[in-house]
Amino acid sequence: MNVYDFDKTIYMGDSSLDFYVYCVAHYPFILYYLPYQIFAFFIYKVGIMKKTKCKECFFIFLRGIPDIDRVVKEFWNMNEKKIYSWYIKQKQDSDFIISASPEFLLKEICDRID
């Protein structure tokens, strides 16, 4: 069994950040949540908030996305090419992929490359 981190190992970049940028481009009104996200990040950086809670605050923008499953599919239609070809060539059924990115975002692409 091989264990891989998804972001920056199998995927060229940070999938959560790329997804956020994609969502802002398609749903600019989610920038409404930006002050809250920035405040949560600041509270995290000064040590008052745990990383898990900060990520939860970051993903508050999902409230503004009407059909998240459709948007995730569209995102991966556009970004599947960022999966490194070396991984596709040598992947095995027993591979285990870990990530700090949320499951709702990675399930679609993991099913595709399986």
N, C-alpha and C positions, 0 to 999 in steps of 0.2 A: 504494500500500500504506500502510495506517495501522498504527502500532505502539502497543499499549496495555499498561500494567501492569494485572494483574488486580485485585489487592487495592487497595481504596480508589479505584479508577478505574472499573472495570466492576462490581466487587462491593462492596457496602456493608459494609465492614469488612475484617477479616483472616481469610481462609478457614482458615488453619492453626490459628489460635487458636479460631475458632468450631468447627472440627472437634474440637479437643481438649476443649472444654467439652461438646460434644455427646457425645463418647465417655465423659467422666467421668460425665455424667448417666445414661448407659445402662449403663456398665461401671465403677461406682465403685471397684472393686478395682484399677484402673490407677493410682490414687493411690499405690499401693505404690512406683511409680517416681518420685514427686515429690521425695524427698530427692536422688536422683541428678540429676534435672533441675535442681534449684535449685543444687546444687554445680557442675554443668557451666556454668550461666549465670554463676555467680560467677567461675569460672576464666576464662570468656570475657571478662567485664567488666574483670578486672584485666590482661588482655592475654596470658594464658598459652595460651589456646586460640583457634583460628581459628573464624570464624563458621560455616563449613561443618561442622566437627566438633561445634560446639555444637548446631546444628540436628539433626545425626545423634543426639546424646544426647537431645535433646528428644523425638524421634520413637520413642524406645525403648518408649514406652507401646503401640506397635502390637503388640508381642509378646503383649499381653494381650487382643487383639481376635480373636475366633475366625474370623470370615469378613469380612475387610477389604473385599472387593469389595461385599458386601451392605451393610455399614455405610456405605460411601461413597455408595452409591445412596440409602439411606435418609436420609443427611445432606442430599444435594442435593434429595431430594423435599421436605424441610422448608425448605431454604434457597435454592432456586432463585429465589424471590421477591425475594431480595436483589440480584439482577442488576438494575442500573439500566435502566429502561425506555428512556432516551435511547439507550443502546447498542444495544438490541434493534431500535429503529426505524431506526438508521442504519448498522448493521453491514454489512460487505462481505465477500465471499468471500476477498478478498486480505488481510484483517486479520491481523495477527500479534500474538499475545498472549504477553507475557512475565510471569514471576512468580518470586518467591523461594519460593513454596509448591511442594511436591513434585508431580511429574507424576501419581502415582497418585491424588492428590486432585482435580486439575483436569481430568483427561482426561474424566471422566464429564460434567461440566458443559459443557466446551468442545464435546463431541459433541452435547449437547442444544441448545446455542444456535447451532450451525453451520447 
